Amino acid sequence: MSVMRYSAFSIFLNGLRKNTGWTSAWRFPEPKPHYDIIIVGGGGHGLATAHYLAKEHGITNVAVLEKGYIGSGNVGRNTTIIRSNYLLPGNNPFYELSLKLWEGLEQDLNYNAMVSQRGVINICHNDSQFAAYMRRGNAMRLHGVDAELLDRDQVKSMLPFLDFDNARFPVQGGLLQRRGGTVRHDAVAWGYARAADARGVDIIQHCEVTGIRRENGRVVGVETSRGFIGCNKLALAAAGNSSRVAAMADLRLPIESHVLQAFVSEGLKPFIDCVVIFGAGHFYVSQSDKGGLVFGGDIDGYNSYAQRGNLATVEHVAEAGVALIPALSRVRVLRSWGGIMDMSMDGSPIIDRTHIDNLYLNAGWCYGGFKATPASGYCFAHLLARGEPHATTAQMRLDRFERGYAIDERGLGAQPNLH
Ligand SMILES: Cc1cc2nc3c(=O)[nH]c(=O)nc-3n(C[C@H](O)[C@H](O)[C@H](O)COP(=O)(O)OP(=O)(O)OC[C@H]3O[C@@H](n4cnc5c(N)ncnc54)[C@H](O)[C@@H]3O)c2cc1C
């Protein structure tokens, strides 16, 4: 399919034409009666899966069904942090694959996603945490991932505005991943959508899946707000709504949905040039190109499918932020919003086929799924096309909880609200 290539030259040319030459970035097709693969969910993961199915495996008779508009879910609501600083072998190679895909994403998609490898630094506040970060950094290096352990003075030279002598949470050092950073979240949805559409994938917005039709036990298609659509394979990538969609096939998932809020402040002069993550509470912050501080904290702590949270968590996040950066107490918050997190029982995701024929699952991203978007799509496409898991997702199986092979990165046990 022909699609307009974006370049400095195309901007120049369209400037001369008074910007009348731009075409729609993707089509708005009517659903066909049948597809080889239907993907439920036009978030980052669903759209990335469609792109890699088409690009890597030549499978283009694919539809992405989205109940709202693409980017209206978590992909457009997150705090945009990407990193691959994981400890466990079940996670680390996967997130590193993702970071490598981020590094080439804009060229791959011919789309400016504002990938900014400005560095991610986890601050540590006591001896045992310093030892834990040392261990994590060593594990990362053993996997070929960049990691630097910083002492207090090194952190101070990078982030002089932290409260180094806080009586409860003195800063002792940090774990830095320079290749981590931020990516403009909704541009990721748009870039993947445009690239998948250009290869022939149908992206069908305002099409809610309301039922999963099975014949002789096998999935044969979905009931939607726009009628029945048949398929050979059904791929669920519905993030916070995973449990509700899977329940349409009588599948009960080891997932709870919780709301997570994020915040942006008024625009400030640039002073945070990396991503800073508090080690003694839940708080992480970066500064957007417009100057706003983009920050978040913990989930609200109760099960919910609502995309808004409560004020107690706003207070909790603000307290943690001010404990780390006292100057924040004078900053005004401009906006806040919430998204629905599919919290798995061990804090790690699931990319697997289910016991129901033709039904595949991509879920359990908790609040770390944005950074996983490229690898998630890449590996889910691999599973759908080849019928076997990609090597980096070998442990991300649905039955790992029954078998006792949890991937519990934080060692917290089966407590989805704590991961
Ligand atoms: C406030 C916040 C901050 C976060 N910060 C980060 C971060 O800094 N770094 C990070 O790595 N991760 C972060 N995350 C997590 C990350 O955003 C998610 O894990 C990830 O985006 C989930 O995958 P997705 O993009 O496919 O989800 P979504 O964008 O939510 O896509 C799922 C889609 O499925 C659609 N859908 C649901 N049910 C149906 C149905 N029945 N029919 C059709 N469509 C349906 C939804 O409308 C939605 O568009 C954050 C999340 C939030 C909310």
The ligand as a MOL file (V3000), in Angstrom:
LIG
                    3D

  0  0  0     0  0            999 V3000
M  V30 BEGIN CTAB
M  V30 COUNTS 53 58 0 0 0
M  V30 BEGIN ATOM
M  V30 1 C -0.8040 6.4760 34.8750 0
M  V30 2 C 0.0100 5.3960 34.2400 0
M  V30 3 C 1.4000 5.4820 34.2330 0
M  V30 4 C 2.1610 4.4700 33.6570 0
M  V30 5 N 3.5110 4.6510 33.5390 0
M  V30 6 C 4.2540 3.7460 32.8650 0
M  V30 7 C 5.6330 3.9890 32.6230 0
M  V30 8 O 6.1600 5.0590 32.9400 0
M  V30 9 N 6.3520 3.0390 31.9940 0
M  V30 10 C 5.8000 1.8600 31.6090 0
M  V30 11 O 6.5160 1.0130 31.0980 0
M  V30 12 N 4.4670 1.6120 31.7830 0
M  V30 13 C 3.6780 2.5360 32.3850 0
M  V30 14 N 2.3360 2.3290 32.5390 0
M  V30 15 C 1.7400 1.0590 32.0960 0
M  V30 16 C 1.4680 0.9950 30.5980 0
M  V30 17 O 0.8650 2.1810 30.1590 0
M  V30 18 C 0.5710 -0.2130 30.3120 0
M  V30 19 O 1.0790 -1.3800 30.9260 0
M  V30 20 C 0.4570 -0.4940 28.8030 0
M  V30 21 O 0.1860 0.6950 28.0950 0
M  V30 22 C -0.6280 -1.5400 28.5590 0
M  V30 23 O -0.6570 -1.9690 27.2280 0
M  V30 24 P -1.4990 -1.2440 26.0490 0
M  V30 25 O -0.7610 -0.0420 25.5940 0
M  V30 26 O -1.7680 -2.2280 25.0010 0
M  V30 27 O -2.8290 -0.8650 26.8330 0
M  V30 28 P -4.0520 0.0410 26.4050 0
M  V30 29 O -3.6040 1.2930 25.7150 0
M  V30 30 O -4.9090 0.2060 27.6120 0
M  V30 31 O -4.7710 -0.8540 25.3230 0
M  V30 32 C -5.8190 -1.7690 25.5750 0
M  V30 33 C -6.9680 -1.3790 24.6950 0
M  V30 34 O -7.9610 -2.3910 24.7260 0
M  V30 35 C -9.1870 -1.7400 24.5110 0
M  V30 36 N -10.2660 -2.6260 24.8990 0
M  V30 37 C -10.5630 -3.0750 26.1480 0
M  V30 38 N -11.6430 -3.8500 26.1290 0
M  V30 39 C -12.0450 -3.9210 24.8290 0
M  V30 40 C -13.1260 -4.5700 24.1580 0
M  V30 41 N -14.0280 -5.3040 24.8290 0
M  V30 42 N -13.2310 -4.4240 22.8110 0
M  V30 43 C -12.3320 -3.6850 22.1170 0
M  V30 44 N -11.3100 -3.0260 22.7010 0
M  V30 45 C -11.1660 -3.1550 24.0380 0
M  V30 46 C -9.0860 -0.4850 25.3680 0
M  V30 47 O -10.0150 0.5120 24.9940 0
M  V30 48 C -7.6420 -0.0860 25.1460 0
M  V30 49 O -7.5140 0.9120 24.1420 0
M  V30 50 C 1.5300 3.3250 33.1050 0
M  V30 51 C 0.1450 3.2480 33.1090 0
M  V30 52 C -0.6230 4.2900 33.6270 0
M  V30 53 C -2.1150 4.2290 33.5820 0
M  V30 END ATOM
M  V30 BEGIN BOND
M  V30 1 1 1 2
M  V30 2 1 2 3
M  V30 3 2 2 52
M  V30 4 2 3 4
M  V30 5 1 4 5
M  V30 6 1 4 50
M  V30 7 2 5 6
M  V30 8 1 6 7
M  V30 9 1 6 13
M  V30 10 2 7 8
M  V30 11 1 7 9
M  V30 12 1 9 10
M  V30 13 2 10 11
M  V30 14 1 10 12
M  V30 15 2 12 13
M  V30 16 1 13 14
M  V30 17 1 14 15
M  V30 18 1 14 50
M  V30 19 1 15 16
M  V30 20 1 16 17
M  V30 21 1 16 18
M  V30 22 1 18 19
M  V30 23 1 18 20
M  V30 24 1 20 21
M  V30 25 1 20 22
M  V30 26 1 22 23
M  V30 27 1 23 24
M  V30 28 2 24 25
M  V30 29 1 24 26
M  V30 30 1 24 27
M  V30 31 1 27 28
M  V30 32 2 28 29
M  V30 33 1 28 30
M  V30 34 1 28 31
M  V30 35 1 31 32
M  V30 36 1 32 33
M  V30 37 1 33 34
M  V30 38 1 33 48
M  V30 39 1 34 35
M  V30 40 1 35 36
M  V30 41 1 35 46
M  V30 42 1 36 37
M  V30 43 1 36 45
M  V30 44 2 37 38
M  V30 45 1 38 39
M  V30 46 1 39 40
M  V30 47 2 39 45
M  V30 48 1 40 41
M  V30 49 2 40 42
M  V30 50 1 42 43
M  V30 51 2 43 44
M  V30 52 1 44 45
M  V30 53 1 46 47
M  V30 54 1 46 48
M  V30 55 1 48 49
M  V30 56 2 50 51
M  V30 57 1 51 52
M  V30 58 1 52 53
M  V30 END BOND
M  V30 END CTAB
M  END
